[in-house]
Amino acid sequence: MDWISHLLFSLALGAILLKDRTREKMVLVALASLFPDLDILWYHRSILHSPFVLLLLALVLIFRNRAFFAPLLISFWSHSALDIFLFDNSNHTIKNLANQVVGNESIAQHIEDNITRYASADGIMLFWPFSGERFSITLEEKSYAIVAGFIIMIAMFSFLWLYFKKLSRK
Ligand SMILES: [Zn+2]
């Protein structure tokens, strides 16, 4: 999934699951939701996407403040969960979309090559270090759009809910 989906999904989960949502914690949720993709620097969707590694990392990172554990873990794990979904680009949807925008076949091809190189992988190692097997659910265009739309909906509803809760407190 793309970084905007990661951001929205983790913020929505944080809004729903965290009892006290201080600004500090929500910033942490936002940052942590993007963190696993740092492995793009060496090998995308490698061990930094493994739920177990992320749990250990969260445990290490909270040595100064235990209150950060829940936001970190929610955010980290929401990232792993989303990255199980892969986009089936066998119909060259990305290239076609890009071509509609730039109107140039070879640039569109170039864009597709780059996106697929960085964005798509063959799933995540769900049980690393116990097993190196990769798990994924490949979605074709329509179901991918439904999942993405669903994330945006959850995010919108939770932000609205928070907003009205805040208003009613005044
Ligand atoms: Zn990722």
Backbone and ligand atoms as CSV (ligand in chain L), in Angstrom:
chain,resi,resn,atom,element,x,y,z
A,1,MET,N,N,0.842,-1.206,0.000
A,1,MET,CA,C,0.000,0.000,0.000
A,1,MET,C,C,0.874,1.250,0.000
A,2,ASP,N,N,0.290,2.328,-0.435
A,2,ASP,CA,C,1.031,3.585,-0.520
A,2,ASP,C,C,1.087,4.278,0.837
A,3,TRP,N,N,1.930,5.278,0.965
A,3,TRP,CA,C,2.145,5.879,2.284
A,3,TRP,C,C,0.936,6.648,2.790
A,4,ILE,N,N,0.108,7.177,1.880
A,4,ILE,CA,C,-1.073,7.915,2.343
A,4,ILE,C,C,-2.049,6.960,3.028
A,5,SER,N,N,-2.218,5.764,2.434
A,5,SER,CA,C,-3.093,4.763,3.060
A,5,SER,C,C,-2.556,4.351,4.424
A,6,HIS,N,N,-1.230,4.167,4.505
A,6,HIS,CA,C,-0.629,3.795,5.788
A,6,HIS,C,C,-0.913,4.853,6.848
A,7,LEU,N,N,-0.741,6.100,6.438
A,7,LEU,CA,C,-0.926,7.227,7.350
A,7,LEU,C,C,-2.377,7.298,7.831
A,8,LEU,N,N,-3.309,7.269,6.871
A,8,LEU,CA,C,-4.728,7.380,7.215
A,8,LEU,C,C,-5.184,6.223,8.088
A,9,PHE,N,N,-4.789,5.011,7.698
A,9,PHE,CA,C,-5.235,3.818,8.396
A,9,PHE,C,C,-4.735,3.815,9.842
A,10,SER,N,N,-3.461,4.164,10.033
A,10,SER,CA,C,-2.917,4.118,11.385
A,10,SER,C,C,-3.500,5.237,12.251
A,11,LEU,N,N,-3.713,6.410,11.656
A,11,LEU,CA,C,-4.305,7.507,12.433
A,11,LEU,C,C,-5.738,7.162,12.835
A,12,ALA,N,N,-6.455,6.521,11.904
A,12,ALA,CA,C,-7.832,6.121,12.220
A,12,ALA,C,C,-7.847,5.085,13.335
A,13,LEU,N,N,-6.967,4.099,13.228
A,13,LEU,CA,C,-6.894,3.076,14.274
A,13,LEU,C,C,-6.503,3.697,15.603
A,14,GLY,N,N,-5.537,4.600,15.547
A,14,GLY,CA,C,-5.100,5.287,16.762
A,14,GLY,C,C,-6.254,6.046,17.391
A,15,ALA,N,N,-7.031,6.717,16.542
A,15,ALA,CA,C,-8.165,7.500,17.035
A,15,ALA,C,C,-9.201,6.600,17.695
A,16,ILE,N,N,-9.380,5.409,17.132
A,16,ILE,CA,C,-10.390,4.491,17.666
A,16,ILE,C,C,-9.884,3.773,18.926
A,17,LEU,N,N,-8.628,3.326,18.883
A,17,LEU,CA,C,-8.143,2.427,19.935
A,17,LEU,C,C,-7.492,3.107,21.134
A,18,LEU,N,N,-6.884,4.257,20.906
A,18,LEU,CA,C,-6.159,4.887,22.022
A,18,LEU,C,C,-7.126,5.605,22.952
A,19,LYS,N,N,-6.892,5.427,24.244
A,19,LYS,CA,C,-7.791,6.056,25.210
A,19,LYS,C,C,-7.553,7.558,25.279
A,20,ASP,N,N,-6.312,7.953,25.516
A,20,ASP,CA,C,-6.065,9.398,25.489
A,20,ASP,C,C,-5.204,9.725,24.280
A,21,ARG,N,N,-5.784,10.577,23.441
A,21,ARG,CA,C,-5.114,10.889,22.186
A,21,ARG,C,C,-4.475,12.267,22.272
A,22,THR,N,N,-3.318,12.300,22.900
A,22,THR,CA,C,-2.611,13.569,22.957
A,22,THR,C,C,-1.996,13.828,21.590
A,23,ARG,N,N,-1.682,15.072,21.345
A,23,ARG,CA,C,-1.090,15.416,20.055
A,23,ARG,C,C,0.227,14.657,19.869
A,24,GLU,N,N,0.980,14.569,20.946
A,24,GLU,CA,C,2.256,13.865,20.922
A,24,GLU,C,C,2.086,12.423,20.420
A,25,LYS,N,N,1.086,11.752,20.963
A,25,LYS,CA,C,0.870,10.356,20.584
A,25,LYS,C,C,0.438,10.220,19.130
A,26,MET,N,N,-0.416,11.132,18.678
A,26,MET,CA,C,-0.888,11.028,17.303
A,26,MET,C,C,0.243,11.321,16.308
A,27,VAL,N,N,1.135,12.218,16.696
A,27,VAL,CA,C,2.304,12.472,15.840
A,27,VAL,C,C,3.162,11.209,15.767
A,28,LEU,N,N,3.291,10.567,16.912
A,28,LEU,CA,C,4.064,9.322,16.964
A,28,LEU,C,C,3.421,8.252,16.072
A,29,VAL,N,N,2.093,8.145,16.146
A,29,VAL,CA,C,1.367,7.188,15.306
A,29,VAL,C,C,1.647,7.480,13.831
A,30,ALA,N,N,1.579,8.748,13.472
A,30,ALA,CA,C,1.796,9.134,12.070
A,30,ALA,C,C,3.205,8.767,11.618
A,31,LEU,N,N,4.192,9.106,12.424
A,31,LEU,CA,C,5.579,8.824,12.048
A,31,LEU,C,C,5.837,7.317,11.979
A,32,ALA,N,N,5.339,6.613,13.001
A,32,ALA,CA,C,5.599,5.175,13.064
A,32,ALA,C,C,4.929,4.427,11.919
A,33,SER,N,N,3.829,4.970,11.390
A,33,SER,CA,C,3.127,4.273,10.312
A,33,SER,C,C,3.955,4.273,9.031
A,34,LEU,N,N,4.890,5.203,8.921
A,34,LEU,CA,C,5.718,5.269,7.713
A,34,LEU,C,C,7.068,4.584,7.918
A,35,PHE,N,N,7.397,4.368,9.181
A,35,PHE,CA,C,8.724,3.869,9.517
A,35,PHE,C,C,9.149,2.568,8.820
A,36,PRO,N,N,8.280,1.515,8.793
A,36,PRO,CA,C,8.736,0.251,8.197
A,36,PRO,C,C,9.215,0.394,6.756
A,37,ASP,N,N,8.729,1.405,6.042
A,37,ASP,CA,C,9.144,1.556,4.652
A,37,ASP,C,C,10.562,2.104,4.505
A,38,LEU,N,N,11.202,2.400,5.621
A,38,LEU,CA,C,12.616,2.793,5.546
A,38,LEU,C,C,13.449,1.658,4.956
A,39,ASP,N,N,12.920,0.437,5.022
A,39,ASP,CA,C,13.692,-0.688,4.490
A,39,ASP,C,C,13.798,-0.619,2.960
A,40,ILE,N,N,13.124,0.359,2.385
A,40,ILE,CA,C,13.252,0.603,0.948
A,40,ILE,C,C,14.714,0.948,0.623
A,41,LEU,N,N,15.420,1.422,1.649
A,41,LEU,CA,C,16.820,1.804,1.468
A,41,LEU,C,C,17.715,0.598,1.216
A,42,TRP,N,N,17.306,-0.576,1.717
A,42,TRP,CA,C,18.097,-1.767,1.380
A,42,TRP,C,C,17.261,-2.817,0.665
A,43,TYR,N,N,16.191,-3.291,1.284
A,43,TYR,CA,C,15.372,-4.275,0.587
A,43,TYR,C,C,13.942,-4.102,1.058
A,44,HIS,N,N,13.068,-3.649,0.163
A,44,HIS,CA,C,11.722,-3.303,0.593
A,44,HIS,C,C,10.940,-4.523,1.079
A,45,ARG,N,N,10.150,-4.260,2.102
A,45,ARG,CA,C,9.336,-5.291,2.753
A,45,ARG,C,C,10.190,-6.455,3.234
A,46,SER,N,N,11.272,-6.102,3.871
A,46,SER,CA,C,12.103,-7.142,4.452
A,46,SER,C,C,11.732,-7.271,5.921
A,47,ILE,N,N,12.742,-7.511,6.784
A,47,ILE,CA,C,12.419,-7.814,8.177
A,47,ILE,C,C,11.792,-6.642,8.921
A,48,LEU,N,N,11.937,-5.430,8.406
A,48,LEU,CA,C,11.343,-4.274,9.073
A,48,LEU,C,C,9.811,-4.287,8.964
A,49,HIS,N,N,9.278,-5.198,8.161
A,49,HIS,CA,C,7.834,-5.337,8.046
A,49,HIS,C,C,7.318,-6.529,8.852
A,50,SER,N,N,8.224,-7.238,9.528
A,50,SER,CA,C,7.793,-8.398,10.302
A,50,SER,C,C,7.182,-7.941,11.627
A,51,PRO,N,N,5.946,-8.386,11.933
A,51,PRO,CA,C,5.281,-7.961,13.171
A,51,PRO,C,C,6.114,-8.216,14.420
A,52,PHE,N,N,6.855,-9.316,14.422
A,52,PHE,CA,C,7.664,-9.656,15.593
A,52,PHE,C,C,8.807,-8.658,15.780
A,53,VAL,N,N,9.501,-8.327,14.687
A,53,VAL,CA,C,10.583,-7.344,14.748
A,53,VAL,C,C,10.043,-5.989,15.191
A,54,LEU,N,N,8.877,-5.634,14.674
A,54,LEU,CA,C,8.287,-4.344,15.028
A,54,LEU,C,C,7.888,-4.301,16.497
A,55,LEU,N,N,7.437,-5.444,17.017
A,55,LEU,CA,C,7.104,-5.529,18.442
A,55,LEU,C,C,8.350,-5.298,19.289
A,56,LEU,N,N,9.439,-5.971,18.928
A,56,LEU,CA,C,10.705,-5.796,19.652
A,56,LEU,C,C,11.153,-4.340,19.599
A,57,LEU,N,N,11.038,-3.770,18.408
A,57,LEU,CA,C,11.450,-2.392,18.201
A,57,LEU,C,C,10.641,-1.443,19.092
A,58,ALA,N,N,9.326,-1.700,19.152
A,58,ALA,CA,C,8.466,-0.875,20.001
A,58,ALA,C,C,8.904,-0.999,21.460
A,59,LEU,N,N,9.255,-2.225,21.875
A,59,LEU,CA,C,9.690,-2.443,23.252
A,59,LEU,C,C,10.982,-1.697,23.559
A,60,VAL,N,N,11.872,-1.648,22.567
A,60,VAL,CA,C,13.133,-0.943,22.752
A,60,VAL,C,C,12.902,0.571,22.807
A,61,LEU,N,N,12.004,1.029,21.934
A,61,LEU,CA,C,11.805,2.473,21.803
A,61,LEU,C,C,11.085,3.109,22.992
A,62,ILE,N,N,10.409,2.271,23.816
A,62,ILE,CA,C,9.617,2.877,24.889
A,62,ILE,C,C,10.361,2.925,26.212
A,63,PHE,N,N,11.690,2.666,26.174
A,63,PHE,CA,C,12.396,2.589,27.456
A,63,PHE,C,C,12.274,3.866,28.286
A,64,ARG,N,N,11.997,4.993,27.619
A,64,ARG,CA,C,11.878,6.233,28.379
A,64,ARG,C,C,10.448,6.582,28.759
A,65,ASN,N,N,9.520,6.086,27.962
A,65,ASN,CA,C,8.135,6.405,28.271
A,65,ASN,C,C,7.215,5.275,27.829
A,66,ARG,N,N,6.666,4.553,28.798
A,66,ARG,CA,C,5.855,3.385,28.474
A,66,ARG,C,C,4.546,3.749,27.794
A,67,ALA,N,N,4.099,4.978,27.971
A,67,ALA,CA,C,2.828,5.384,27.375
A,67,ALA,C,C,2.868,5.339,25.858
A,68,PHE,N,N,4.079,5.273,25.310
A,68,PHE,CA,C,4.204,5.269,23.856
A,68,PHE,C,C,4.055,3.885,23.244
A,69,PHE,N,N,3.934,2.870,24.079
A,69,PHE,CA,C,3.889,1.513,23.551
A,69,PHE,C,C,2.674,1.267,22.651
A,70,ALA,N,N,1.497,1.576,23.163
A,70,ALA,CA,C,0.273,1.323,22.388
A,70,ALA,C,C,0.274,2.073,21.048
A,71,PRO,N,N,0.527,3.380,21.054
A,71,PRO,CA,C,0.526,4.065,19.755
A,71,PRO,C,C,1.553,3.499,18.768
A,72,LEU,N,N,2.725,3.157,19.277
A,72,LEU,CA,C,3.758,2.605,18.392
A,72,LEU,C,C,3.304,1.292,17.774
A,73,LEU,N,N,2.792,0.407,18.628
A,73,LEU,CA,C,2.443,-0.921,18.144
A,73,LEU,C,C,1.248,-0.875,17.190
A,74,ILE,N,N,0.256,-0.078,17.527
A,74,ILE,CA,C,-0.906,0.069,16.634
A,74,ILE,C,C,-0.438,0.510,15.255
A,75,SER,N,N,0.432,1.495,15.269
A,75,SER,CA,C,0.899,2.070,14.025
A,75,SER,C,C,1.765,1.088,13.224
A,76,PHE,N,N,2.717,0.472,13.894
A,76,PHE,CA,C,3.600,-0.502,13.236
A,76,PHE,C,C,2.785,-1.649,12.626
A,77,TRP,N,N,1.904,-2.220,13.437
A,77,TRP,CA,C,1.170,-3.410,12.976
A,77,TRP,C,C,0.150,-3.067,11.897
A,78,SER,N,N,-0.382,-1.861,11.950
A,78,SER,CA,C,-1.322,-1.491,10.890
A,78,SER,C,C,-0.588,-1.434,9.559
A,79,HIS,N,N,0.693,-1.057,9.620
A,79,HIS,CA,C,1.505,-1.013,8.402
A,79,HIS,C,C,1.706,-2.432,7.846
A,80,SER,N,N,2.101,-3.346,8.711
A,80,SER,CA,C,2.288,-4.739,8.279
A,80,SER,C,C,1.009,-5.299,7.671
A,81,ALA,N,N,-0.101,-5.042,8.353
A,81,ALA,CA,C,-1.376,-5.602,7.897
A,81,ALA,C,C,-1.726,-5.109,6.498
A,82,LEU,N,N,-1.536,-3.819,6.263
A,82,LEU,CA,C,-1.886,-3.271,4.949
A,82,LEU,C,C,-0.968,-3.792,3.853
A,83,ASP,N,N,0.288,-3.999,4.187
A,83,ASP,CA,C,1.244,-4.416,3.160
A,83,ASP,C,C,1.062,-5.875,2.730
A,84,ILE,N,N,0.150,-6.580,3.386
A,84,ILE,CA,C,-0.157,-7.933,2.932
A,84,ILE,C,C,-0.916,-7.847,1.598
A,85,PHE,N,N,-1.626,-6.736,1.415
A,85,PHE,CA,C,-2.393,-6.572,0.179
A,85,PHE,C,C,-1.510,-6.090,-0.959
A,86,LEU,N,N,-1.568,-6.816,-2.037
A,86,LEU,CA,C,-0.785,-6.429,-3.213
A,86,LEU,C,C,-1.727,-6.071,-4.353
A,87,PHE,N,N,-1.253,-5.177,-5.186
A,87,PHE,CA,C,-2.047,-4.753,-6.325
A,87,PHE,C,C,-1.645,-5.542,-7.567
A,88,ASP,N,N,-2.625,-6.177,-8.176
A,88,ASP,CA,C,-2.357,-6.955,-9.385
A,88,ASP,C,C,-2.317,-6.016,-10.588
A,89,ASN,N,N,-1.114,-5.821,-11.098
A,89,ASN,CA,C,-0.948,-4.854,-12.193
A,89,ASN,C,C,-0.785,-5.556,-13.541
A,90,SER,N,N,-1.298,-6.796,-13.659
A,90,SER,CA,C,-1.068,-7.549,-14.896
A,90,SER,C,C,-1.754,-6.900,-16.101
A,91,ASN,N,N,-2.768,-6.067,-15.852
A,91,ASN,CA,C,-3.403,-5.366,-16.975
A,91,ASN,C,C,-2.752,-4.012,-17.256
A,92,HIS,N,N,-1.625,-3.744,-16.588
A,92,HIS,CA,C,-0.902,-2.472,-16.745
A,92,HIS,C,C,-1.777,-1.262,-16.424
A,93,THR,N,N,-2.526,-1.399,-15.349
A,93,THR,CA,C,-3.382,-0.303,-14.916
A,93,THR,C,C,-2.580,0.956,-14.617
A,94,ILE,N,N,-1.436,0.762,-13.969
A,94,ILE,CA,C,-0.629,1.925,-13.588
A,94,ILE,C,C,-0.165,2.672,-14.836
A,95,LYS,N,N,0.296,1.897,-15.823
A,95,LYS,CA,C,0.778,2.525,-17.053
A,95,LYS,C,C,-0.360,3.268,-17.762
A,96,ASN,N,N,-1.517,2.642,-17.826
A,96,ASN,CA,C,-2.652,3.284,-18.494
A,96,ASN,C,C,-3.068,4.575,-17.800
A,97,LEU,N,N,-3.092,4.521,-16.471
A,97,LEU,CA,C,-3.436,5.729,-15.716
A,97,LEU,C,C,-2.407,6.811,-15.969
A,98,ALA,N,N,-1.121,6.421,-15.902
A,98,ALA,CA,C,-0.052,7.396,-16.105
A,98,ALA,C,C,-0.133,7.978,-17.510
A,99,ASN,N,N,-0.459,7.133,-18.475
A,99,ASN,CA,C,-0.548,7.587,-19.855
A,99,ASN,C,C,-1.658,8.619,-20.032
A,100,GLN,N,N,-2.741,8.442,-19.276
A,100,GLN,CA,C,-3.833,9.415,-19.351
A,100,GLN,C,C,-3.396,10.770,-18.837
A,101,VAL,N,N,-2.474,10.752,-17.877
A,101,VAL,CA,C,-2.017,12.016,-17.293
A,101,VAL,C,C,-0.941,12.669,-18.166
A,102,VAL,N,N,0.078,11.877,-18.527
A,102,VAL,CA,C,1.192,12.493,-19.259
A,102,VAL,C,C,1.052,12.394,-20.776
A,103,GLY,N,N,0.183,11.472,-21.254
A,103,GLY,CA,C,-0.033,11.338,-22.688
A,103,GLY,C,C,1.207,10.929,-23.452
A,104,ASN,N,N,2.027,10.104,-22.836
A,104,ASN,CA,C,3.248,9.659,-23.512
A,104,ASN,C,C,3.556,8.225,-23.085
A,105,GLU,N,N,3.449,7.340,-24.060
A,105,GLU,CA,C,3.568,5.899,-23.798
A,105,GLU,C,C,4.864,5.521,-23.076
A,106,SER,N,N,5.992,6.066,-23.529
A,106,SER,CA,C,7.267,5.614,-22.955
A,106,SER,C,C,7.494,6.198,-21.560
A,107,ILE,N,N,7.039,7.436,-21.348
A,107,ILE,CA,C,7.138,7.996,-19.986
A,107,ILE,C,C,6.222,7.196,-19.051
A,108,ALA,N,N,5.030,6.862,-19.545
A,108,ALA,CA,C,4.073,6.085,-18.746
A,108,ALA,C,C,4.685,4.736,-18.350
A,109,GLN,N,N,5.366,4.111,-19.315
A,109,GLN,CA,C,6.020,2.827,-19.037
A,109,GLN,C,C,7.086,2.990,-17.950
A,110,HIS,N,N,7.821,4.091,-18.070
A,110,HIS,CA,C,8.884,4.393,-17.111
A,110,HIS,C,C,8.300,4.570,-15.705
A,111,ILE,N,N,7.179,5.299,-15.631
A,111,ILE,CA,C,6.520,5.516,-14.337
A,111,ILE,C,C,6.086,4.177,-13.746
A,112,GLU,N,N,5.471,3.353,-14.606
A,112,GLU,CA,C,5.009,2.049,-14.109
A,112,GLU,C,C,6.173,1.201,-13.581
A,113,ASP,N,N,7.262,1.189,-14.350
A,113,ASP,CA,C,8.431,0.404,-13.932
A,113,ASP,C,C,8.915,0.836,-12.553
A,114,ASN,N,N,8.960,2.158,-12.363
A,114,ASN,CA,C,9.460,2.665,-11.091
A,114,ASN,C,C,8.521,2.351,-9.938
A,115,ILE,N,N,7.220,2.542,-10.189
A,115,ILE,CA,C,6.255,2.273,-9.121
A,115,ILE,C,C,6.268,0.800,-8.746
A,116,THR,N,N,6.272,-0.073,-9.753
A,116,THR,CA,C,6.220,-1.495,-9.425
A,116,THR,C,C,7.513,-1.949,-8.759
A,117,ARG,N,N,8.623,-1.304,-9.140
A,117,ARG,CA,C,9.886,-1.702,-8.520
A,117,ARG,C,C,9.873,-1.388,-7.027
A,118,TYR,N,N,9.322,-0.211,-6.671
A,118,TYR,CA,C,9.362,0.184,-5.264
A,118,TYR,C,C,8.139,-0.258,-4.481
A,119,ALA,N,N,6.977,-0.196,-5.124
A,119,ALA,CA,C,5.747,-0.403,-4.360
A,119,ALA,C,C,5.359,-1.870,-4.259
A,120,SER,N,N,5.503,-2.602,-5.322
A,120,SER,CA,C,5.021,-3.974,-5.235
A,120,SER,C,C,6.164,-4.889,-4.843
A,121,ALA,N,N,5.816,-5.849,-4.062
A,121,ALA,CA,C,6.796,-6.835,-3.642
A,121,ALA,C,C,6.024,-8.132,-3.571
A,122,ASP,N,N,6.626,-9.147,-2.989
A,122,ASP,CA,C,5.852,-10.378,-2.917
A,122,ASP,C,C,5.380,-10.655,-1.496
A,123,GLY,N,N,4.756,-9.683,-0.905
A,123,GLY,CA,C,4.173,-9.878,0.409
A,123,GLY,C,C,5.151,-9.608,1.543
A,124,ILE,N,N,4.734,-9.876,2.759
A,124,ILE,CA,C,5.610,-9.626,3.903
A,124,ILE,C,C,5.904,-10.934,4.635
A,125,MET,N,N,7.030,-10.921,5.336
A,125,MET,CA,C,7.412,-12.108,6.108
A,125,MET,C,C,6.717,-12.035,7.462
A,126,LEU,N,N,5.524,-12.592,7.492
A,126,LEU,CA,C,4.634,-12.467,8.645
A,126,LEU,C,C,5.217,-13.097,9.905
A,127,PHE,N,N,5.962,-14.190,9.732
A,127,PHE,CA,C,6.439,-14.918,10.911
A,127,PHE,C,C,7.944,-14.887,11.079
A,128,TRP,N,N,8.616,-13.926,10.385
A,128,TRP,CA,C,10.043,-13.808,10.563
A,128,TRP,C,C,10.324,-13.436,12.019
A,129,PRO,N,N,11.310,-13.957,12.697
A,129,PRO,CA,C,12.420,-14.825,12.264
A,129,PRO,C,C,12.117,-16.327,12.307
A,130,PHE,N,N,10.878,-16.698,12.580
A,130,PHE,CA,C,10.569,-18.135,12.683
A,130,PHE,C,C,10.404,-18.771,11.312
A,131,SER,N,N,9.997,-17.972,10.363
A,131,SER,CA,C,9.868,-18.474,9.006
A,131,SER,C,C,10.060,-17.313,8.040
A,132,GLY,N,N,10.750,-17.596,6.944
A,132,GLY,CA,C,11.009,-16.532,5.961
A,132,GLY,C,C,9.950,-16.479,4.878
A,133,GLU,N,N,8.904,-17.269,5.067
A,133,GLU,CA,C,7.860,-17.329,4.044
A,133,GLU,C,C,7.116,-16.000,3.943
A,134,ARG,N,N,6.785,-15.607,2.719
A,134,ARG,CA,C,6.079,-14.342,2.525
A,134,ARG,C,C,4.588,-14.583,2.316
A,135,PHE,N,N,3.797,-13.745,2.938
A,135,PHE,CA,C,2.354,-13.861,2.803
A,135,PHE,C,C,1.803,-12.644,2.079
A,136,SER,N,N,0.859,-12.884,1.206
A,136,SER,CA,C,0.248,-11.757,0.508
A,136,SER,C,C,-1.149,-12.115,0.025
A,137,ILE,N,N,-1.928,-11.087,-0.177
A,137,ILE,CA,C,-3.248,-11.244,-0.783
A,137,ILE,C,C,-3.253,-10.319,-1.989
A,138,THR,N,N,-3.332,-10.909,-3.165
A,138,THR,CA,C,-3.293,-10.076,-4.362
A,138,THR,C,C,-4.705,-9.663,-4.759
A,139,LEU,N,N,-4.878,-8.378,-4.931
A,139,LEU,CA,C,-6.188,-7.853,-5.294
A,139,LEU,C,C,-6.150,-7.302,-6.704
A,140,GLU,N,N,-7.198,-7.596,-7.475
A,140,GLU,CA,C,-7.237,-6.934,-8.782
A,140,GLU,C,C,-7.833,-5.534,-8.580
A,141,GLU,N,N,-7.808,-4.760,-9.653
A,141,GLU,CA,C,-8.201,-3.343,-9.602
A,141,GLU,C,C,-9.376,-3.031,-8.680
A,142,LYS,N,N,-10.494,-3.759,-8.946
A,142,LYS,CA,C,-11.732,-3.411,-8.259
A,142,LYS,C,C,-11.616,-3.611,-6.754
A,143,SER,N,N,-11.136,-4.794,-6.339
A,143,SER,CA,C,-11.088,-5.045,-4.907
A,143,SER,C,C,-10.047,-4.158,-4.226
A,144,TYR,N,N,-8.991,-3.811,-4.972
A,144,TYR,CA,C,-7.990,-2.909,-4.406
A,144,TYR,C,C,-8.631,-1.548,-4.142
A,145,ALA,N,N,-9.425,-1.109,-5.108
A,145,ALA,CA,C,-10.118,0.177,-4.948
A,145,ALA,C,C,-11.071,0.126,-3.760
A,146,ILE,N,N,-11.729,-1.028,-3.577
A,146,ILE,CA,C,-12.665,-1.167,-2.455
A,146,ILE,C,C,-11.916,-1.083,-1.127
A,147,VAL,N,N,-10.784,-1.801,-1.029
A,147,VAL,CA,C,-9.996,-1.767,0.208
A,147,VAL,C,C,-9.509,-0.345,0.486
A,148,ALA,N,N,-8.976,0.307,-0.558
A,148,ALA,CA,C,-8.477,1.674,-0.386
A,148,ALA,C,C,-9.606,2.617,0.023
A,149,GLY,N,N,-10.773,2.448,-0.617
A,149,GLY,CA,C,-11.925,3.286,-0.283
A,149,GLY,C,C,-12.372,3.056,1.149
A,150,PHE,N,N,-12.307,1.801,1.578
A,150,PHE,CA,C,-12.696,1.423,2.920
A,150,PHE,C,C,-11.797,2.116,3.953
A,151,ILE,N,N,-10.500,2.142,3.671
A,151,ILE,CA,C,-9.546,2.796,4.569
A,151,ILE,C,C,-9.870,4.280,4.690
A,152,ILE,N,N,-10.128,4.909,3.545
A,152,ILE,CA,C,-10.440,6.337,3.567
A,152,ILE,C,C,-11.726,6.591,4.357
A,153,MET,N,N,-12.706,5.670,4.194
A,153,MET,CA,C,-13.963,5.822,4.930
A,153,MET,C,C,-13.742,5.708,6.440
A,154,ILE,N,N,-13.011,4.669,6.855
A,154,ILE,CA,C,-12.735,4.502,8.290
A,154,ILE,C,C,-12.063,5.756,8.820
A,155,ALA,N,N,-11.076,6.243,8.059
A,155,ALA,CA,C,-10.338,7.418,8.494
A,155,ALA,C,C,-11.274,8.611,8.632
A,156,MET,N,N,-12.130,8.821,7.620
A,156,MET,CA,C,-13.017,9.981,7.667
A,156,MET,C,C,-13.972,9.907,8.848
A,157,PHE,N,N,-14.554,8.707,9.047
A,157,PHE,CA,C,-15.508,8.551,10.139
A,157,PHE,C,C,-14.852,8.775,11.499
A,158,SER,N,N,-13.642,8.248,11.662
A,158,SER,CA,C,-13.033,8.409,12.980
A,158,SER,C,C,-12.619,9.862,13.228
A,159,PHE,N,N,-12.212,10.559,12.164
A,159,PHE,CA,C,-11.870,11.969,12.359
A,159,PHE,C,C,-13.109,12.794,12.678
A,160,LEU,N,N,-14.218,12.490,11.979
A,160,LEU,CA,C,-15.469,13.198,12.255
A,160,LEU,C,C,-15.927,12.923,13.681
A,161,TRP,N,N,-15.823,11.657,14.073
A,161,TRP,CA,C,-16.250,11.235,15.409
A,161,TRP,C,C,-15.451,11.986,16.469
A,162,LEU,N,N,-14.127,12.066,16.266
A,162,LEU,CA,C,-13.273,12.791,17.204
A,162,LEU,C,C,-13.655,14.266,17.250
A,163,TYR,N,N,-13.935,14.805,16.079
A,163,TYR,CA,C,-14.247,16.222,15.964
A,163,TYR,C,C,-15.512,16.558,16.750
A,164,PHE,N,N,-16.554,15.723,16.571
A,164,PHE,CA,C,-17.812,16.005,17.255
A,164,PHE,C,C,-17.716,15.737,18.747
A,165,LYS,N,N,-16.881,14.771,19.101
A,165,LYS,CA,C,-16.660,14.494,20.514
A,165,LYS,C,C,-16.026,15.711,21.188
A,166,LYS,N,N,-15.096,16.300,20.472
A,166,LYS,CA,C,-14.402,17.476,20.974
A,166,LYS,C,C,-15.378,18.641,21.132
A,167,LEU,N,N,-16.257,18.786,20.107
A,167,LEU,CA,C,-17.232,19.872,20.127
A,167,LEU,C,C,-18.183,19.717,21.312
A,168,SER,N,N,-18.630,18.468,21.557
A,168,SER,CA,C,-19.634,18.257,22.587
A,168,SER,C,C,-19.054,18.472,23.975
A,169,ARG,N,N,-17.738,18.431,24.067
A,169,ARG,CA,C,-17.100,18.635,25.370
A,169,ARG,C,C,-17.058,20.105,25.758
A,170,LYS,N,N,-17.144,20.952,24.728
A,170,LYS,CA,C,-17.025,22.395,25.012
A,170,LYS,C,C,-18.293,22.944,25.675
L,1,ZN,ZN,ZN,5.534,-1.043,3.694
